[in-house]
């Protein structure tokens, strides 16, 4: 079974096109839940709906689905994301 560490490692390879850093490095991943049937991730994005965020989310979905074919649910939280360097 996929673990939280596996999910975080996969998301660490997803590079946000605007910032050139991973979703993990940018602290966009808030909560990871894994069960036998689904991988669920709570995230915040810099601008939900903008093209760069949509690219990052699509990459995240593909990366997580490739772990073992489980369903993937990405929950966008209503929080405003701020870069970790601010």
PALUMBA-643702 format. One record per atom (N, C-alpha, C, O): x, y, z. Coordinates in steps of 0.02 Angstrom, whole numbers, padded with zeros to 5 digits, always signed. Layout:
BEGIN
XYZ/...
***
This chain:
BEGIN
+00042-00059+00000/+00000+00000+00000/+00044+00063+00000/+00098+00063+00030/+00021+00113-00033/+00056+00177-00036/+00054+00210+00033/+00004+00207+00068/+00109+00241+00052/+00113+00276+00117/+00112+00351+00107/+00119+00376+00051/+00103+00387+00162/+00106+00460+00159/+00175+00483+00133/+00180+00531+00095/+00227+00448+00154/+00295+00465+00131/+00301+00457+00055/+00333+00498+00022/+00270+00404+00027/+00270+00395-00045/+00236+00453-00081/+00260+00478-00131/+00179+00474-00053/+00141+00529-00083/+00182+00593-00081/+00187+00629-00130/+00212+00607-00023/+00252+00668-00017/+00312+00667-00063/+00331+00718-00091/+00343+00608-00071/+00400+00602-00116/+00379+00614-00188/+00414+00647-00226/+00320+00588-00207/+00295+00600-00275/+00280+00674-00286/+00296+00701-00339/+00251+00707-00237/+00235+00778-00243/+00298+00822-00241/+00298+00878-00265/+00351+00795-00211/+00414+00832-00210/+00446+00834-00279/+00491+00875-00292/+00423+00791-00324/+00448+00791-00393/+00403+00832-00440/+00419+00840-00499/+00348+00859-00414/+00304+00902-00453/+00327+00974-00446/+00322+01002-00391/+00352+01002-00499/+00380+01069-00499/+00328+01120-00521/+00299+01114-00575/+00317+01171-00480/+00270+01224-00498/+00302+01266-00552/+00358+01290-00543/+00269+01274-00610/+00301+01309-00667/+00318+01382-00654/+00363+01408-00686/+00283+01415-00610/+00298+01485-00597/+00360+01494-00553/+00400+01540-00565/+00368+01450-00504/+00420+01459-00454/+00481+01414-00463/+00534+01427-00435/+00474+01360-00502/+00530+01315-00513/+00549+01274-00453/+00604+01247-00449/+00503+01268-00405/+00513+01228-00345/+00455+01178-00339/+00403+01187-00370/+00466+01126-00299/+00414+01075-00292/+00357+01100-00248/+00364+01149-00211/+00300+01066-00254/+00243+01083-00212/+00260+01074-00138/+00234+01110-00096/+00303+01026-00123/+00325+01015-00054/+00370+01072-00031/+00360+01100+00023/+00419+01090-00072/+00465+01145-00053/+00428+01211-00045/+00447+01252-00003/+00375+01220-00083/+00336+01282-00079/+00285+01280-00022/+00249+01328-00010/+00283+01224+00015/+00237+01216+00071/+00163+01222+00050/+00122+01250+00087/+00148+01197-00009/+00079+01200-00034/+00038+01139-00011/-00023+01141-00012/+00072+01085+00009/+00039+01025+00031/+00026+01031+00106/+00073+01040+00145/-00037+01026+00125/-00056+01034+00196/-00067+00967+00230/-00039+00954+00283/-00109+00924+00201/-00127+00860+00232/-00127+00806+00178/-00150+00817+00122/-00102+00747+00197/-00104+00689+00152/-00140+00633+00189/-00124+00617+00246/-00190+00603+00155/-00226+00546+00182/-00223+00490+00130/-00235+00501+00071/-00207+00430+00153/-00202+00373+00108/-00244+00316+00136/-00238+00298+00195/-00287+00288+00095/-00324+00227+00113/-00312+00175+00059/-00274+00188+00011/-00344+00118+00065/-00334+00066+00015/-00362+00087-00053/-00340+00061-00105/-00410+00133-00054/-00443+00150-00117/-00428+00220-00144/-00441+00233-00203/-00402+00265-00102/-00394+00334-00125/-00334+00368-00092/-00317+00354-00034/-00304+00412-00130/-00253+00458-00105/-00286+00527-00104/-00309+00550-00156/-00288+00558-00046/-00320+00624-00041/-00269+00674-00013/-00235+00660+00037/-00264+00731-00046/-00215+00782-00027/-00250+00849-00022/-00287+00870-00067/-00239+00884+00034/-00263+00952+00043/-00205+00999+00025/-00150+00992+00052/-00218+01047-00021/-00166+01094-00041/-00193+01165-00045/-00253+01177-00049/-00146+01211-00043/-00162+01281-00059/-00120+01299-00120/-00064+01275-00128/-00148+01340-00163/-00113+01361-00224/-00105+01437-00223/-00142+01472-00188/-00057+01461-00262/-00045+01533-00264/-00102+01570-00297/-00120+01625-00276/-00131+01542-00349/-00189+01573-00381/-00230+01518-00413/-00221+01502-00472/-00276+01487-00374/-00317+01433-00402/-00351+01455-00466/-00379+01510-00470/-00349+01412-00516/-00380+01427-00579/-00333+01458-00631/-00350+01459-00690/-00275+01483-00609/-00229+01511-00658/-00194+01454-00695/-00188+01399-00668/-00170+01466-00755/-00140+01412-00795/-00082+01376-00761/-00078+01315-00766/-00039+01411-00727/+00019+01379-00695/-00005+01331-00639/+00022+01276-00632/-00053+01352-00601/-00080+01309-00548/-00114+01248-00578/-00107+01193-00551/-00150+01257-00632/-00184+01201-00665/-00133+01151-00691/-00144+01090-00687/-00077+01175-00717/-00023+01130-00741/+00005+01091-00682/+00014+01030-00687/+00019+01124-00626/+00046+01091-00567/-00003+01039-00540/+00017+00985-00521/-00067+01055-00538/-00117+01008-00514/-00123+00947-00560/-00129+00891-00536/-00120+00958-00625/-00123+00902-00672/-00062+00857-00663/-00068+00796-00665/-00004+00887-00654/+00057+00847-00643/+00051+00808-00578/+00071+00750-00575/+00024+00839-00526/+00016+00805-00462/-00031+00745-00469/-00017+00691-00443/-00087+00755-00503/-00135+00699-00514/-00101+00641-00550/-00108+00583-00530/-00064+00656-00604/-00030+00603-00642/+00022+00568-00599/+00026+00506-00600/+00060+00606-00562/+00113+00577-00520/+00084+00531-00466/+00110+00477-00454/+00030+00553-00435/-00001+00513-00382/-00037+00452-00410/-00034+00398-00381/-00070+00460-00466/-00105+00403-00497/-00056+00349-00518/-00073+00289-00518/+00004+00368-00535/+00055+00320-00557/+00083+00278-00499/+00115+00228-00511/+00071+00299-00438/+00098+00262-00381/+00072+00190-00380/+00112+00143-00372/+00007+00180-00386/-00020+00112-00392/-00091+00111-00419/-00127+00062-00410/-00110+00164-00453/-00175+00165-00486/-00234+00182-00441/-00291+00177-00462/-00220+00201-00379/-00275+00221-00334/-00308+00285-00360/-00277+00324-00396/-00370+00295-00340/-00403+00359-00356/-00366+00415-00320/-00337+00405-00266/-00368+00474-00349/-00334+00532-00321/-00385+00588-00313/-00423+00603-00359/-00385+00619-00254/-00428+00677-00243/-00384+00733-00216/-00353+00726-00163/-00382+00789-00252/-00345+00848-00231/-00396+00900-00207/-00439+00922-00245/-00391+00919-00144/-00436+00968-00115/-00400+01035-00111/-00349+01041-00077/-00426+01085-00145/-00397+01152-00142/-00428+01189-00083/-00489+01200-00081/-00387+01207-00035/-00411+01242+00024/-00420+01316+00009/-00386+01344-00034/-00466+01348+00044/-00480+01419+00030/-00428+01467+00058/-00435+01528+00052/-00376+01441+00089/-00324+01484+00117/-00285+01519+00062/-00281+01494+00006/-00256+01575+00078/-00213+01610+00031/-00142+01586+00043/-00116+01588+00099/-00109+01562-00010/-00041+01538-00005/+00007+01596-00007/-00002+01643-00046/+00058+01592+00033/+00113+01641+00031/+00178+01603+00026/+00186+01550+00058/+00225+01627-00013/+00289+01592-00020/+00323+01583+00048/+00318+01627+00091/+00358+01527+00059/+00391+01515+00123/+00445+01566+00139/+00466+01572+00196/+00469+01603+00089/+00522+01651+00101/+00494+01719+00122/+00533+01765+00135/+00428+01726+00125/+00399+01790+00147/+00383+01789+00221/+00358+01838+00248/
***
